[in-house]
Amino acid sequence: MIKHRGAGILIQLRHAGPRAPARANAGRQPVAPSGVPFVLEEPPSALTPEEIDGIIKADFLAAALRAKNAGFDGVNKHSY
């Protein structure tokens, strides 16, 4: 309905990092650039530079392609 009126639809992608507690992440430990916890959440597992690069190049790309295939007109990569 929105596109029929001439508007575009965008999606915003983000990595929750230390804000993704295991209880909200299928029991998996959160991962982040460092092991510093966010406020009172459990400490995340620190990512290596290679793992960070993989998230950016593989996971965000895959998510953007899924968004495109779902009909979104654009993607915004959210940063803190």
DSSP file (Angstrom, degrees, kcal/mol; ACC not computed):
  #  RESIDUE AA STRUCTURE BP1 BP2  ACC     N-H-->O    O-->H-N    N-H-->O    O-->H-N    TCO  KAPPA ALPHA  PHI   PSI    X-CA   Y-CA   Z-CA
    1    1 A M     >        0   0    0      0, 0.0     4,-0.7     0, 0.0     0, 0.0   0.000 360.0 360.0 360.0 -39.4    0.0    0.0    0.0
    2    2 A I  T >4> +     0   0    0      1,-0.2     5,-1.6     2,-0.2     3,-1.2   0.939 360.0  48.6 -64.3 -47.1    2.8    2.4    0.8
    3    3 A K  G >45S+     0   0    0      1,-0.3     3,-1.8     2,-0.2    -1,-0.2   0.838 102.7  62.7 -63.8 -32.5    4.6    1.9   -2.5
    4    4 A H  G 345S+     0   0    0      1,-0.3    -1,-0.3     2,-0.1    -2,-0.2   0.745 102.4  52.0 -64.0 -21.5    1.4    2.4   -4.4
    5    5 A R  G <<5S-     0   0    0     -3,-1.2    -1,-0.3    -4,-0.7    -2,-0.2   0.371 126.0-101.4 -95.6   2.8    1.3    5.9   -2.9
    6    6 A G  T < 5S+     0   0    0     -3,-1.8     2,-0.2     1,-0.3    -3,-0.2   0.478  78.5 130.1  95.7   3.1    4.9    6.7   -4.1
    7    7 A A      < -     0   0    0     -5,-1.6    -1,-0.3     1,-0.0     2,-0.2  -0.612  49.8-132.8 -91.0 151.5    6.8    6.2   -0.8
    8    8 A G        -     0   0    0     -2,-0.2     2,-0.5    65,-0.0    64,-0.1  -0.649  12.8-134.6 -95.8 158.9    9.9    4.1   -0.4
    9    9 A I        -     0   0    0     -2,-0.2    64,-3.2    62,-0.2    65,-1.1  -0.968  22.5-173.9-118.3 124.6   10.4    1.6    2.3
   10   10 A L  E     -a   74   0A   0     -2,-0.5     2,-0.4    63,-0.2    65,-0.2  -0.822   9.4-154.0-114.2 154.8   13.7    1.5    4.2
   11   11 A I  E     -a   75   0A   0     63,-1.7    65,-2.6    -2,-0.3     2,-0.5  -0.963   9.5-141.5-126.0 146.6   15.0   -1.0    6.8
   12   12 A Q  E     -a   76   0A   0     -2,-0.4     2,-0.4    63,-0.2    65,-0.2  -0.938  15.1-161.8-111.0 126.1   17.6   -0.3    9.5
   13   13 A L  E     +a   77   0A   0     63,-2.9    65,-3.4    -2,-0.5     2,-0.3  -0.838  16.1 164.9-105.1 141.7   20.1   -3.0   10.3
   14   14 A R        -     0   0    0     -2,-0.4     2,-0.6    63,-0.2    65,-0.1  -0.992  35.9-127.1-151.4 157.4   22.1   -3.1   13.5
   15   15 A H        -     0   0    0     63,-0.4     4,-0.1    -2,-0.3    -2,-0.0  -0.936  17.2-151.9-104.0 122.3   24.3   -5.4   15.6
   16   16 A A    >   +     0   0    0     -2,-0.6     3,-2.4     1,-0.2    -1,-0.1   0.715  28.4 174.3 -71.6 -20.3   23.0   -5.5   19.2
   17   17 A G  G >  S-     0   0    0      1,-0.3     3,-1.6     2,-0.2    14,-0.3  -0.215  70.1  -1.4  53.1-131.0   26.5   -6.3   20.5
   18   18 A P  G 3  S+     0   0    0      0, 0.0    20,-0.5     0, 0.0    -1,-0.3   0.580 126.4  71.4 -70.4  -7.2   26.6   -6.3   24.4
   19   19 A R  G <  S+     0   0    0     -3,-2.4    -2,-0.2     1,-0.2    -3,-0.1   0.356  78.1  86.4 -87.4   6.6   22.9   -5.3   24.4
   20   20 A A    <   -     0   0    0     -3,-1.6    -1,-0.2    11,-0.1     5,-0.1  -0.736  69.0-162.2-107.4  82.2   21.9   -8.7   23.2
   21   21 A P    >   -     0   0    0      0, 0.0     3,-1.9     0, 0.0     4,-0.3  -0.281  29.3-114.6 -65.1 151.3   21.5  -10.8   26.4
   22   22 A A  G > >S+     0   0    0      1,-0.3     5,-2.5     2,-0.2     3,-1.6   0.837 114.3  63.8 -54.5 -36.1   21.6  -14.6   26.0
   23   23 A R  G 3 5S+     0   0    0      1,-0.3    -1,-0.3     3,-0.2     3,-0.3   0.755 110.9  37.9 -64.1 -22.2   17.9  -14.8   27.2
   24   24 A A  G < 5S+     0   0    0     -3,-1.9    -1,-0.3     1,-0.2    -2,-0.2   0.288 112.2  61.4-106.3   8.2   16.9  -12.8   24.2
   25   25 A N  T X 5S-     0   0    0     -3,-1.6     3,-2.2    -4,-0.3    -1,-0.2  -0.249 121.4 -88.5-132.5  44.5   19.3  -14.4   21.8
   26   26 A A  T 3 5S-     0   0    0      1,-0.3    -3,-0.2    -3,-0.3     3,-0.1   0.793  85.2 -60.8  53.7  31.8   18.3  -18.1   21.8
   27   27 A G  T 3 <S+     0   0    0     -5,-2.5    -1,-0.3     1,-0.3     2,-0.2   0.445 101.2 137.1  80.1   0.3   20.7  -18.7   24.7
   28   28 A R    <   -     0   0    0     -3,-2.2    -1,-0.3    -6,-0.4    -3,-0.1  -0.571  60.5-110.1 -82.4 143.5   23.8  -17.7   22.9
   29   29 A Q        -     0   0    0     -2,-0.2    -1,-0.1    -3,-0.1     0, 0.0  -0.479  39.6-110.6 -67.0 137.3   26.4  -15.4   24.6
   30   30 A P        -     0   0    0      0, 0.0    15,-3.0     0, 0.0     2,-0.3  -0.306  29.3-148.2 -66.0 155.8   26.4  -11.9   23.1
   31   31 A V  E     +b   45   0B   0    -14,-0.3    15,-0.2    13,-0.3   -11,-0.1  -0.947  23.4 159.4-125.1 149.1   29.5  -10.8   21.1
   32   32 A A  E     -b   46   0B   0     13,-2.0    15,-2.7    -2,-0.3    20,-0.1  -0.951  56.4 -90.1-157.3 168.1   30.9   -7.3   20.8
   33   33 A P  S    S+     0   0    0      0, 0.0     2,-0.3     0, 0.0    13,-0.1   0.762 113.1  19.3 -59.7 -24.1   34.2   -5.6   19.9
   34   34 A S  S    S-     0   0    0      2,-0.2    13,-0.1    12,-0.1    -2,-0.1  -0.894  81.1-114.0-137.8 170.5   35.2   -5.8   23.5
   35   35 A G  S    S+     0   0    0     -2,-0.3    11,-0.1    11,-0.1    -4,-0.0   0.259  72.5 124.9 -88.3  12.5   34.3   -7.9   26.5
   36   36 A V        -     0   0    0      7,-0.1    -2,-0.2     1,-0.1     2,-0.0  -0.603  59.4-130.2 -76.1 124.3   32.9   -4.8   28.4
   37   37 A P        -     0   0    0      0, 0.0     2,-0.7     0, 0.0     5,-0.1  -0.325  15.1-115.9 -72.4 157.3   29.2   -5.5   29.5
   38   38 A F    >   -     0   0    0    -20,-0.5     3,-2.6     4,-0.4     2,-0.1  -0.863  68.8 -58.6 -93.4 115.3   26.5   -3.0   28.8
   39   39 A V  T 3  S-     0   0    0     -2,-0.7   -20,-0.0     1,-0.3     0, 0.0  -0.263 121.0 -13.8  48.4-113.6   25.1   -1.7   32.1
   40   40 A L  T 3  S+     0   0    0     -2,-0.1    -1,-0.3     2,-0.0     2,-0.0   0.276 106.5 114.9-103.4  11.4   24.0   -4.8   34.0
   41   41 A E  S <  S-     0   0    0     -3,-2.6   -22,-0.1     1,-0.1   -21,-0.0  -0.295  78.2 -85.2 -75.7 165.2   23.9   -7.3   31.2
   42   42 A E        -     0   0    0      1,-0.1    -4,-0.4    -5,-0.1    -1,-0.1  -0.351  55.5 -92.9 -65.7 150.1   26.2  -10.3   31.1
   43   43 A P        -     0   0    0      0, 0.0    -7,-0.1     0, 0.0    -1,-0.1  -0.426  42.8-129.8 -66.4 137.5   29.7   -9.6   29.6
   44   44 A P        -     0   0    0      0, 0.0     2,-0.4     0, 0.0   -13,-0.3  -0.399  22.9-101.6 -80.8 163.9   29.9  -10.3   25.9
   45   45 A S  E     -b   31   0B   0    -15,-3.0   -13,-2.0    -2,-0.1     2,-0.3  -0.737  42.8-116.8 -80.6 131.3   32.5  -12.4   24.2
   46   46 A A  E     -b   32   0B   0     -2,-0.4     2,-0.2   -15,-0.2   -12,-0.1  -0.538  27.4-136.4 -74.6 132.1   35.1  -10.1   22.6
   47   47 A L        -     0   0    0    -15,-2.7    -1,-0.1    -2,-0.3   -12,-0.0  -0.552  11.7-124.9 -84.6 150.3   35.3  -10.5   18.8
   48   48 A T     >  -     0   0    0     -2,-0.2     4,-2.3     1,-0.1     5,-0.2  -0.520  30.9-106.4 -83.3 162.2   38.6  -10.6   16.9
   49   49 A P  H  > S+     0   0    0      0, 0.0     4,-2.3     0, 0.0     5,-0.1   0.868 123.5  53.4 -56.2 -35.3   39.2   -8.1   14.1
   50   50 A E  H  > S+     0   0    0      2,-0.2     4,-2.1     1,-0.2     5,-0.1   0.890 107.7  49.3 -67.2 -39.3   38.6  -10.9   11.6
   51   51 A E  H  > S+     0   0    0      2,-0.2     4,-2.2     1,-0.2    -1,-0.2   0.899 110.7  50.2 -66.6 -39.9   35.3  -11.8   13.2
   52   52 A I  H  X S+     0   0    0     -4,-2.3     4,-2.3     1,-0.2    -2,-0.2   0.930 110.5  50.0 -62.0 -45.0   34.2   -8.1   13.1
   53   53 A D  H  X S+     0   0    0     -4,-2.3     4,-3.0     1,-0.2     5,-0.3   0.890 109.6  51.9 -60.4 -39.7   35.2   -8.0    9.4
   54   54 A G  H  X>S+     0   0    0     -4,-2.1     4,-2.8     2,-0.2     5,-1.2   0.894 107.8  51.1 -64.6 -40.8   33.2  -11.2    8.8
   55   55 A I  I  <>S+     0   0    0     -4,-2.2     5,-2.4     3,-0.2     6,-0.3   0.928 115.4  43.0 -61.3 -44.6   30.1   -9.7   10.5
   56   56 A I  I  <>S+     0   0    0     -4,-2.3     5,-0.5     3,-0.2    -2,-0.2   0.956 122.6  36.0 -66.2 -50.9   30.3   -6.6    8.3
   57   57 A K  I  <5S+     0   0    0     -4,-3.0    -2,-0.2    -5,-0.2    -3,-0.2   0.820 132.9  20.9 -78.1 -31.9   31.2   -8.3    5.0
   58   58 A A  I  X5S+     0   0    0     -4,-2.8     4,-2.6    -5,-0.3    -3,-0.2   0.880 125.7  39.0-103.3 -55.1   29.0  -11.5    5.3
   59   59 A D  I  ><S+     0   0    0     -5,-1.2     4,-2.3     2,-0.2    -3,-0.2   0.927 120.2  42.6 -70.2 -45.7   26.2  -11.0    7.8
   60   60 A F  I  ><S+     0   0    0     -5,-2.4     4,-2.5     2,-0.2    -1,-0.2   0.891 115.6  51.1 -68.3 -36.6   25.3   -7.4    7.0
   61   61 A L  H  ><S+     0   0    0     -5,-0.5     4,-2.4    -6,-0.3    -2,-0.2   0.936 110.7  48.4 -63.0 -45.5   25.5   -8.1    3.3
   62   62 A A  H  X S+     0   0    0     -4,-2.6     4,-2.2     1,-0.2    -2,-0.2   0.904 112.3  49.0 -61.3 -41.5   23.3  -11.2    3.7
   63   63 A A  H  X S+     0   0    0     -4,-2.3     4,-2.2     2,-0.2    -1,-0.2   0.901 110.5  50.7 -65.0 -40.6   20.8   -9.2    5.7
   64   64 A A  H  X S+     0   0    0     -4,-2.5     4,-2.4     1,-0.2    -2,-0.2   0.898 110.2  49.7 -64.4 -39.8   20.8   -6.4    3.1
   65   65 A L  H  X S+     0   0    0     -4,-2.4     4,-2.6     2,-0.2    -1,-0.2   0.884 109.6  51.2 -66.7 -37.6   20.2   -8.9    0.3
   66   66 A R  H  X S+     0   0    0     -4,-2.2     4,-1.5     2,-0.2    -2,-0.2   0.907 110.1  50.1 -63.5 -40.2   17.3  -10.4    2.2
   67   67 A A  H  <>S+     0   0    0     -4,-2.2     5,-2.4     2,-0.2     4,-0.4   0.919 111.0  48.8 -63.3 -43.6   15.8   -6.9    2.7
   68   68 A K  H ><5S+     0   0    0     -4,-2.4     3,-1.5     1,-0.2    -2,-0.2   0.935 111.2  49.4 -61.1 -46.4   16.2   -6.3   -1.1
   69   69 A N  H 3<5S+     0   0    0     -4,-2.6    -1,-0.2     1,-0.3    -2,-0.2   0.766 106.9  56.8 -65.2 -24.9   14.5   -9.6   -1.9
   70   70 A A  T 3<5S-     0   0    0     -4,-1.5    -1,-0.3    -5,-0.2    -2,-0.2   0.526 126.0-100.1 -83.6  -6.2   11.7   -8.8    0.5
   71   71 A G  T < 5 +     0   0    0     -3,-1.5   -62,-0.2    -4,-0.4    -3,-0.2   0.521  68.4 150.6 103.8   5.7   11.0   -5.6   -1.4
   72   72 A F      < -     0   0    0     -5,-2.4    -1,-0.3    -6,-0.2   -62,-0.2  -0.437  38.8-147.7 -69.8 148.3   12.7   -2.9    0.7
   73   73 A D  S    S+     0   0    0    -64,-3.2     2,-0.3     1,-0.2   -63,-0.2   0.642  72.9   3.4 -91.1 -17.6   14.0    0.1   -1.3
   74   74 A G  E     -a   10   0A   0    -65,-1.1   -63,-1.7    -7,-0.1     2,-0.4  -0.991  59.0-137.9-163.5 163.1   17.0    0.9    0.8
   75   75 A V  E     -a   11   0A   0     -2,-0.3     2,-0.5   -65,-0.2   -63,-0.2  -0.986   8.5-161.7-130.5 137.8   19.0   -0.2    3.8
   76   76 A N  E     -a   12   0A   0    -65,-2.6   -63,-2.9    -2,-0.4     2,-0.8  -0.986  14.4-143.5-118.1 128.0   20.6    1.9    6.6
   77   77 A K  E     -a   13   0A   0     -2,-0.5     2,-0.2   -65,-0.2   -63,-0.2  -0.823  22.9-140.2 -90.5 110.3   23.4    0.4    8.7
   78   78 A H        -     0   0    0    -65,-3.4   -63,-0.4    -2,-0.8     2,-0.3  -0.498  21.8-173.5 -72.7 135.7   22.8    1.7   12.3
   79   79 A S              0   0    0     -2,-0.2   -65,-0.0   -65,-0.1    -1,-0.0  -0.933 360.0 360.0-126.6 153.3   25.9    2.7   14.2
   80   80 A Y              0   0    0     -2,-0.3    -1,-0.0     0, 0.0    -2,-0.0   0.445 360.0 360.0 -87.1 360.0   26.2    3.8   17.8
